[in-house]
Amino acid sequence: LPGCPPKPEAVIDALTKLHKISREIVEDRTLSQKKNRCFTTSHKLYVRHSTNTGTYEQELLYQSSSTLDISSETFFKSKSPVSSYKLVN
């Protein structure tokens, strides 16, 4: 049979091509999972800074028993009252 045993260059070339195909499959799978991701929530959580005690308080506002499906774009664009604070030495 021609090509038996295969030349080392042919084996390295084949492994390189298989590695490239494998990487493309993983990238495609990762992108499709990010695009189709949704969040399901039945409550809203507000974290706010208390000026009196310096601690954080959590406040749960429950909705109806039905769940609310929102896309990741809507979730991240929501106006949640969570703010960040700078740490000063």
C-alpha positions in Angstrom: 0.0 0.0 0.0 1.3 3.4 -0.8 1.9 5.7 2.2 2.3 2.8 4.6 3.9 3.4 7.0 3.1 7.1 6.9 5.9 9.7 6.9 6.4 11.6 10.1 5.5 14.9 8.3 2.1 13.4 7.3 1.3 12.3 10.8 2.2 15.7 12.3 0.2 17.5 9.5 -2.8 15.3 10.3 -2.6 15.9 14.0 -2.4 19.6 13.4 -5.5 19.6 11.2 -7.4 17.5 13.8 -6.4 19.9 16.6 -7.6 22.9 14.5 -10.9 21.2 13.8 -11.4 20.3 17.5 -10.7 23.9 18.5 -13.2 25.3 16.0 -15.9 22.9 17.3 -15.3 24.0 20.9 -15.4 27.7 19.9 -18.6 27.2 18.0 -20.2 25.4 20.9 -19.1 28.1 23.4 -20.5 30.9 21.2 -23.9 29.2 20.7 -24.2 28.6 24.5 -23.5 32.2 25.2 -26.1 33.4 22.6 -28.9 31.2 23.8 -28.5 31.7 27.5 -31.5 32.8 29.5 -32.1 33.6 33.1 -35.1 32.4 35.0 -36.0 34.2 38.2 -39.0 34.5 40.4 -37.7 37.3 42.6 -35.7 40.5 42.4 -32.8 41.0 44.7 -31.6 44.5 45.7 -28.4 45.0 47.6 -27.9 48.4 49.1 -25.3 50.1 51.3 -26.5 51.2 54.7 -25.0 54.6 55.6 -25.7 54.0 59.3 -24.0 50.7 60.0 -21.7 50.3 57.1 -23.2 46.8 56.4 -25.0 45.6 53.3 -28.7 44.8 53.5 -30.6 42.5 51.1 -34.2 43.1 50.2 -36.2 40.5 48.4 -39.3 41.5 46.4 -41.2 38.4 45.4 -43.3 38.3 42.3 -46.2 36.0 41.5 -45.6 32.2 41.5 -45.0 32.1 37.8 -41.4 32.4 36.7 -40.1 35.2 34.6 -37.9 34.3 31.6 -35.6 37.1 30.5 -32.7 37.1 28.1 -29.1 37.8 29.2 -29.2 41.1 27.3 -32.3 42.3 29.2 -30.8 41.0 32.5 -27.6 42.9 32.1 -29.3 46.1 30.9 -31.7 46.1 33.9 -31.5 49.0 36.3 -30.5 47.2 39.5 -29.5 49.5 42.4 -26.2 47.9 43.0 -23.2 50.2 43.1 -19.5 49.7 43.6 -17.4 51.4 46.2 -13.7 52.2 46.1 -11.5 50.8 48.8 -9.2 53.4 50.3 -6.2 52.6 52.5 
